[in-house]
Amino acid sequence: MKKEKDGTLTADIFDVESDIIKCRFNNDGCVELNTDDYSFITLSVTNLYDLIDLIEKAEKKYKK
């Protein structure tokens, strides 16, 4: 996870097909997935749990 110049936290994840999905955490308990380069993405249960974990980590970093 990294902090952008505007203070927003971001991360990249891989979907099941090894496509890189750019994730943006806007300090609202959610994740925004940039899928502009894909017609679809395929996420496994593990991907979804990883996203939940990243959301929780981002929220903790925003509260510091």
N, C-alpha and C positions, 0 to 999 in steps of 0.2 A: 504494500500500500504506500502511496506517495501523496504528498501535498502539492497541489498545483499553485501557480502564482496567485490565483484569486482566493486561495485558502481551502478550496474544495479537495476532498480526498478522492483518489482514484486507484483502481487496480485493474489488472488484466487477468482473465481466467481463460482456460481452454475448455471448449465444449467436448462432447463425446467424439466428434470428428476432428479434433485437434485444431479447430478454428479459434482464433484469438478474439475474445469478446471484451471490449473495453467497458469497465464498470465505473460509475460515478455515484458518489455518496453525498447527498445534498443536505445532510443534517436533519433529515425528516423521518428517520427510521425505515427508509426505503433504499432501493438501489435502482439506478437507471442504466439499462443495458443498451449500448450502441450497437445496433444490428444493421446499420446502413449498408454495409458491404455484403450482406447475406440475404438470401430469399427466405431462409429459415435457420434456426439453430436447434441443436439437439442437446438437451440437458438431462443428465442422469440424477438419480436420487442423491448421489454423492455431490454432484455439482450444486444441487439445491441446498444441501446442508452447508457446503462451503460458502455459498452466497449468504446464508443466514449468519454464519460465523463472521464473515466480513462486515456485514451490516452492524452486528453487535460491536465489533472492534472499532469500526468507524465512529459509532455513537459514543463510545468511551473516549476516543481521541478528541472528539468535538467538545466533550464536557470538561476536558482538562484546561 
